[in-house]
Amino acid sequence: TTPIQFGMLPGTTDETIIVTAHQDGWFDAALDNASGLAVMVALAEHFSQIPREQRRRNMIFVGTAGHHVGSPNSPYMRDTGMLENTALLLNAEHISPVQFLGYGTELRRTAGISPRRWWVHGSDKLLELTLDAYRTFGVSIVGKMHPSASGEIGSIDEDAPSIQLIRSPEHKHTTLDVPALVPSVGLEAVARSFAKIIDGVNTLSLAELQPTSRP
C-alpha cells in the first residue's frame, strides 16, 4: 500500500495552487502514471528555484494513492478543506503517449505523440491562458474539452478552478506501458505548458479564475 504524499512550497498568501499525480499503476506504469509523477516533480523543482517572496501562492504537490480502486484521496482533500482558497487544481496523468493508428487488424506505432483529452473548469481567462500554453509548446489536444478528461480529480474537479490533460491509449494497463512508449519530448512540452499556466494563474485573482458560463 502506498500512502498519500504531500509537499509544499510556501508562498506569501493563504491561497494555494495544488498539483496532483496518482502514484499507483499496472505493470511498468510508465505512462500511467510515472509520466504524471515526472511532470509533477519537474514543476516542484522549477518553482523551488523561485524565491519564496516571489511566489504569490502556496504550492502543494500531492502524490495520491488508490487511484485504481476509486481515488479516495481526492474527496479527502475536499472534505478536509484543502480546496478552500485554491486558485488552481492541476492534475498530471497519462501525459505523453506514443500515438498508434489502426491498420486493418493491427495497431501500428507512429513517430508522433497522441493527442490528449482535456478539461478546464474555470473562467474564460483560465481557458484562454491554458490553450495559449498548449499552442506555445505544441501540446496536441482532441477536439472540444470534455469532463471525461478529469481523471484522478474527477470527483472534485468542480470544487475549484481545475485543469486536466490526459490520454488513455490502447496499451494502457498492459505490459506495453513501458518507458519506450512515453516520449520525453512530450513530457517536456506538458511540463513547460503547466509551468506557463501556473505563471498566468498567479497574475489573476481568485475571483478572476472562477467558472464562467459558456455553451
Disulfide bonds with the S-S distance in Angstrom:
none
